[in-house]
Amino acid sequence: MATPTSTSLPTARLTLAQMRRSTGRLAAAGTAILISTAFVTVTLLAGGVINGTTRDMIAAGYAQADVVVSLPETEPGTFSAADVDAVADVDGVAAVQPVKTWFGDLRSGGKGGFQLFAPVPADPRLSPLELSDGAWPAAADEVALTGRVADRLEVGVGDTVTLNRTVYPDGWAESESDDPAAELGEPDDITEELTVSGIADDPYGAYTSYGGAAAVPAATLDTWSAGEPFADPVSELLVALDAPLRGDEVPADLREAVLAATATGDDTGTDTGTDTGTGARDVSVRTTEAVAAEQTARQTGGEDLVFLVFVLTFAAIALLIAAMVITNTFQVLVAQRTRTLALLRCIGAGTGQLYRSVLLEAAILGVVASAAGIVVGAALAQLALVVAPSFDLGVPLPTTISPTWQVVVLPLAVGAVVTVLAALAPARAATRVAPLAALRPSDAPTLRARAGRTRLVVSILCMLGGFAALGLGVALGMAGSPQVGLVASVGGGSLAFFGVVLSAVLWLPRVAAGLGGLVARTGPAARLAVANTLRNPRRTAATSTALLIGVTLVTMMSTGAASARMSADSLLDETFPYDVSVTPSDDRYVQDVRDAVGETEGVGDTTLVTRATVTVGGSSTTVTAVQPGEFASVVNVPEDARMLEEGFILLNADSAGSLGVGTNDVTTVEGPNGTIDLTVLVVSGQALDHVMTTTDFARITGDDTQTEVWGTITGADAATVLGSVQDAVAQADGGAYVLGPAAQAAQFRQVVDVILGIVVGLLAVAVVIALIGVTNTLSLSVIERTRESATLRAIGLGKDQLRGMLAVEGMLIAGVGAVLGIVLGLVFGWAGAATALSLMGDVRYAVPWTDIAVVLGVALVAGLLASVVPARTAVRTSPVAALGVE
């Protein structure tokens, strides 16, 4: 016969009734779930924005082209005008733009110098430049300037500028004569007046290293560069299609048509996106996405770790930590209703009914709060994109968020599933205890009890196994397998953290009481607070663990972010080892140019760098000669530069590998005037390759050399100093070409700053999560002790003493959780940095002391503030009324 309860209190009705009676407690748990899922949503959306923006910056020169047609960098060759026309005639092709630049001496009122020129885009999708004022030049005497160039020349639309260029006689570039002027005649230096027709933006900094760019019609650029002996070959064509590409690969018919148009024979490409012809030239036909990914990988040491792996790691860790916060909060909530569940059992509710009721309640709470969290997270991300332009970040960001299925499914799944899982253990415990036994307070596990010993053994195994997996993940990451290493590190760290939390009830109250001995002598309220930490170990552990989770997350991400910043700076220093280089048009003017550069405001030390073509280890290559002392003071990798001495040569790892030599091996260097043996030193800086001393250089080389001036920028804005250098060298005899890698490096550093800014914002959310957990658990513990507080009041404890007792207890428990969280956060942060960033090169480990001090201060204040509301409630309730509370 069915019991009355089974028919009158079905599971759904019981669940809804329970939720209505526990609205306040559910609100606290739901808020933690909402913030956690919003946290994950913002992280995933931020990852998409960061990846897209970084890719666009690194591959800015490809603009919005659909397809890139290119010749291999290792083989000489160029696309002709006929090739361009043939590709343009392919069905489906809307426009073709050769990737071509030219340098000319552009001036206005004494300002200016050698400036990079680019063609006016044949299609807006095929140029990184965007017209912001005026019109694109249509005639040979018109030019468009980027904003920086226009500002430096102090001109605007309608003004005129002067171009000085050299016209070479026909056949000069092909001449093999040592003195082509005697054979063909002297080149002519001519001056032209150009009208500024428009001002263009360079949103992704494609021409930042050149101080900006000037744009002229493609036909004009071809005319100016015709016959030049040093003209760069056209090795890439940008293609815009009539209809956007669908998918990640170039359609087979389009590939074949382009290959045929460039006379490369049949398509023998692979599924990797690269198509190699069988004719006279090897031609690659790839999507812009594939080329951009390759360019991004080159800039990040071969792996997209700085911007992709770091963000994915952050998202994975955020998911796990958010799951722990939800678990802890819901466990406290269910534990507070153990007496209610027991009473329901006493009046006839079945164990299965109660079990299902708790899980249904968790599911409803998880789904509703998670859905709200996704909406809030998306709204915050959209708000950030709206507000970001006002901070002048220096990089264009999308105007709207682009949600993916992961952004919706992952937070919702985490919020709902984890909340249900969090309710399993409390629900099972409530149904397995006899109804009358469940009405009594439950004792905390101790080592004397079998459950306590089991908990200790399981927690020790989890910590040992977790830290072992964490170490394995670090080793795998540093060995070149970061993806596998991340899985091991995240899994191991989570298991170790679970072991710490599982065992907390056994040792954390004793640690809190031990530290409390320092304040116990200050009065009876402090002694009572210390005693309270031991009286209910479950309550102490739950409260401290709530903050432990948040502090671990904050410290871990602060440590990881600081380490990532230092490692990224180190990588950028290796990729851009010098700030500015100036190449005079003639070596006779080297000293004048060096003086001009050195006297420019914002420029520090300078040095001369001389290049020549020689044979190293049997291979023809270009070597660089420097003065070791001066060189180390100019480059951004002084440790490598200081290694150079007479009798040695610096090689980067790639060059050393191709020559089959290592550090302290000897290689032979042969020049036109002699041969010497030099000892190899392998360095990390890519640009510090084939570097030797000027003394050794002079022994083997002749007069066929070229000298540059390298300088270090000490000013705040690298782009501004670069413009000043261009103005300064324009006044020197002969003029010079200026290249400023520091300006491009500054852009990448700005991207890193944007990433870390997002991380800081997410950490603020993590702090809020931690504070909610502390406030919720401490408030519930005070409510539990209503009768206890009333008894203390009845025997003479004053209101101020009661407040003080709760404040000391809150700060003591919070302080222990914070200190442990800081230690764990440092370990996990360093491990994450070592795993995710190892392929960048040497990982730099940082301790964010300021962040740690702030976190510790916030934790103590959080413990204090968490006691304010419950303390006010406790002192306002009269002892007589409180003693009657059940």
MOCOR-V185163 format. One record per backbone hydrogen bond with DSSP energy under -1.0 kcal/mol. NH is the residue of the N-H (numbers start at 1). CO is the residue of the C=O. If there is no record, write none. Layout:
{{NH | CO} {NH | CO}}
This chain:
{{8 | 4} {9 | 5} {14 | 10} {15 | 11} {16 | 12} {17 | 13} {18 | 14} {19 | 15} {20 | 16} {21 | 17} {22 | 18} {26 | 22} {27 | 23} {28 | 24} {29 | 25} {30 | 26} {31 | 27} {32 | 28} {33 | 29} {34 | 30} {35 | 31} {36 | 32} {37 | 33} {38 | 34} {39 | 35} {40 | 36} {41 | 37} {42 | 38} {43 | 39} {44 | 40} {45 | 41} {46 | 42} {47 | 43} {48 | 44} {49 | 45} {50 | 46} {51 | 47} {52 | 48} {53 | 49} {54 | 50} {55 | 51} {56 | 52} {57 | 53} {58 | 54} {59 | 55} {60 | 57} {62 | 59} {63 | 60} {64 | 125} {65 | 62} {66 | 239} {67 | 239} {68 | 286} {69 | 237} {70 | 284} {71 | 235} {79 | 234} {84 | 80} {85 | 81} {86 | 82} {87 | 83} {88 | 84} {89 | 85} {90 | 87} {93 | 90} {94 | 240} {95 | 240} {97 | 238} {99 | 236} {100 | 98} {102 | 117} {104 | 115} {105 | 164} {106 | 104} {106 | 113} {107 | 162} {108 | 111} {111 | 108} {113 | 106} {115 | 104} {117 | 102} {118 | 214} {120 | 216} {126 | 123} {130 | 201} {132 | 199} {133 | 199} {135 | 197} {142 | 139} {143 | 195} {144 | 215} {145 | 198} {146 | 213} {147 | 200} {150 | 146} {151 | 147} {152 | 148} {153 | 149} {155 | 150} {158 | 196} {159 | 156} {161 | 194} {162 | 107} {163 | 192} {164 | 105} {165 | 190} {167 | 188} {172 | 169} {175 | 171} {184 | 180} {185 | 181} {188 | 167} {190 | 165} {192 | 163} {194 | 161} {195 | 141} {196 | 159} {197 | 143} {199 | 133} {200 | 145} {201 | 130} {205 | 202} {208 | 205} {211 | 208} {212 | 207} {214 | 116} {215 | 144} {216 | 118} {221 | 217} {222 | 218} {223 | 219} {224 | 220} {225 | 221} {228 | 225} {231 | 228} {237 | 69} {238 | 97} {239 | 67} {240 | 95} {242 | 92} {255 | 251} {256 | 252} {257 | 253} {258 | 254} {259 | 255} {260 | 256} {261 | 257} {262 | 258} {263 | 260} {264 | 259} {268 | 276} {270 | 274} {273 | 270} {278 | 264} {279 | 264} {284 | 70} {286 | 68} {288 | 66} {291 | 287} {292 | 288} {293 | 289} {294 | 290} {295 | 291} {296 | 292} {297 | 293} {298 | 294} {299 | 295} {300 | 296} {302 | 297} {303 | 300} {305 | 303} {309 | 304} {310 | 305} {312 | 308} {313 | 309} {314 | 310} {315 | 311} {316 | 312} {317 | 313} {318 | 314} {319 | 315} {320 | 316} {321 | 317} {322 | 318} {323 | 319} {324 | 320} {325 | 321} {326 | 322} {327 | 323} {328 | 324} {329 | 325} {330 | 326} {331 | 327} {332 | 328} {333 | 329} {334 | 330} {335 | 331} {336 | 332} {337 | 334} {338 | 335} {341 | 337} {342 | 338} {343 | 339} {344 | 340} {345 | 341} {346 | 342} {347 | 343} {348 | 345} {349 | 344} {354 | 350} {355 | 351} {356 | 352} {357 | 353} {358 | 354} {359 | 355} {360 | 356} {361 | 357} {362 | 358} {363 | 359} {364 | 360} {365 | 361} {366 | 362} {367 | 363} {368 | 364} {369 | 365} {370 | 366} {371 | 367} {372 | 368} {373 | 369} {374 | 370} {375 | 371} {376 | 372} {377 | 373} {378 | 374} {379 | 375} {380 | 376} {381 | 377} {382 | 378} {383 | 379} {384 | 380} {385 | 381} {386 | 382} {387 | 383} {388 | 384} {390 | 387} {391 | 388} {392 | 389} {408 | 404} {409 | 405} {410 | 406} {412 | 408} {413 | 409} {414 | 410} {415 | 411} {416 | 412} {417 | 413} {418 | 414} {419 | 415} {420 | 416} {421 | 417} {422 | 418} {423 | 419} {427 | 423} {428 | 424} {429 | 425} {430 | 426} {431 | 427} {432 | 428} {433 | 429} {438 | 434} {440 | 437} {453 | 449} {454 | 450} {455 | 451} {456 | 452} {457 | 453} {458 | 454} {459 | 455} {460 | 456} {461 | 457} {462 | 458} {463 | 459} {464 | 460} {465 | 461} {466 | 462} {467 | 463} {468 | 464} {469 | 465} {470 | 466} {471 | 467} {472 | 468} {473 | 469} {474 | 470} {475 | 471} {476 | 472} {477 | 473} {478 | 474} {479 | 475} {480 | 477} {481 | 476} {485 | 481} {486 | 482} {487 | 483} {488 | 484} {489 | 485} {490 | 486} {491 | 487} {492 | 488} {493 | 489} {494 | 490} {495 | 491} {496 | 492} {497 | 493} {498 | 494} {499 | 495} {500 | 496} {501 | 497} {502 | 498} {503 | 499} {506 | 503} {507 | 503} {508 | 504} {511 | 507} {512 | 508} {513 | 509} {514 | 510} {515 | 511} {516 | 512} {518 | 515} {519 | 516} {520 | 516} {522 | 519} {527 | 523} {528 | 524} {529 | 525} {530 | 526} {531 | 527} {532 | 528} {533 | 529} {535 | 531} {536 | 532} {540 | 536} {541 | 537} {542 | 538} {543 | 539} {544 | 540} {545 | 541} {546 | 542} {547 | 543} {548 | 544} {549 | 545} {550 | 546} {551 | 547} {552 | 548} {553 | 549} {554 | 550} {555 | 551} {556 | 552} {557 | 553} {558 | 554} {559 | 555} {560 | 556} {561 | 557} {562 | 558} {563 | 559} {564 | 560} {565 | 561} {566 | 562} {567 | 563} {568 | 564} {569 | 565} {570 | 566} {571 | 567} {572 | 568} {573 | 569} {574 | 570} {575 | 571} {576 | 572} {580 | 711} {581 | 739} {582 | 709} {583 | 737} {585 | 735} {589 | 586} {590 | 587} {593 | 589} {594 | 590} {595 | 591} {596 | 592} {597 | 593} {598 | 594} {599 | 595} {600 | 597} {603 | 600} {604 | 712} {607 | 710} {609 | 708} {610 | 625} {611 | 706} {612 | 623} {614 | 621} {615 | 670} {616 | 619} {617 | 668} {619 | 616} {621 | 614} {623 | 612} {624 | 690} {625 | 610} {626 | 692} {631 | 627} {632 | 628} {634 | 631} {635 | 631} {636 | 577} {641 | 637} {642 | 638} {643 | 640} {644 | 641} {648 | 645} {649 | 679} {650 | 691} {651 | 681} {656 | 652} {657 | 653} {658 | 654} {659 | 655} {661 | 656} {664 | 680} {665 | 662} {667 | 678} {669 | 676} {670 | 615} {671 | 674} {673 | 700} {674 | 671} {676 | 669} {678 | 667} {679 | 647} {680 | 665} {681 | 649} {683 | 651} {689 | 687} {690 | 650} {691 | 650} {692 | 624} {694 | 626} {697 | 693} {698 | 694} {700 | 697} {701 | 697} {705 | 703} {706 | 611} {708 | 609} {709 | 582} {710 | 607} {711 | 580} {712 | 605} {714 | 602} {715 | 602} {721 | 717} {722 | 718} {723 | 719} {724 | 720} {725 | 721} {726 | 722} {727 | 723} {728 | 724} {729 | 725} {730 | 726} {731 | 728} {737 | 583} {739 | 581} {740 | 209} {742 | 579} {743 | 740} {745 | 741} {746 | 742} {747 | 743} {748 | 744} {749 | 745} {750 | 746} {751 | 747} {752 | 748} {753 | 749} {754 | 750} {755 | 751} {756 | 752} {757 | 753} {758 | 754} {759 | 755} {760 | 756} {761 | 757} {762 | 758} {763 | 759} {764 | 760} {765 | 761} {766 | 762} {767 | 763} {768 | 764} {769 | 765} {770 | 766} {771 | 767} {772 | 768} {773 | 769} {774 | 770} {775 | 771} {776 | 772} {777 | 773} {778 | 774} {779 | 775} {780 | 776} {781 | 777} {782 | 778} {783 | 779} {784 | 780} {785 | 781} {786 | 783} {789 | 785} {790 | 786} {791 | 787} {792 | 788} {793 | 789} {794 | 790} {795 | 791} {796 | 793} {797 | 792} {802 | 798} {803 | 799} {804 | 800} {805 | 801} {806 | 802} {807 | 803} {808 | 804} {809 | 805} {810 | 806} {811 | 807} {812 | 808} {813 | 809} {814 | 810} {815 | 811} {816 | 812} {817 | 813} {818 | 814} {819 | 815} {820 | 816} {821 | 817} {822 | 818} {823 | 819} {824 | 820} {825 | 821} {826 | 822} {827 | 823} {828 | 824} {829 | 825} {830 | 826} {831 | 827} {832 | 828} {833 | 829} {834 | 830} {835 | 831} {836 | 832} {837 | 833} {840 | 837} {841 | 838} {849 | 847} {852 | 848} {853 | 849} {854 | 850} {855 | 851} {856 | 852} {857 | 853} {858 | 854} {859 | 855} {860 | 856} {861 | 857} {862 | 858} {863 | 859} {864 | 860} {865 | 861} {866 | 862} {868 | 865} {871 | 867} {872 | 868} {873 | 869} {874 | 870} {875 | 871} {876 | 872} {877 | 873} {882 | 878} {883 | 879} {885 | 882}}
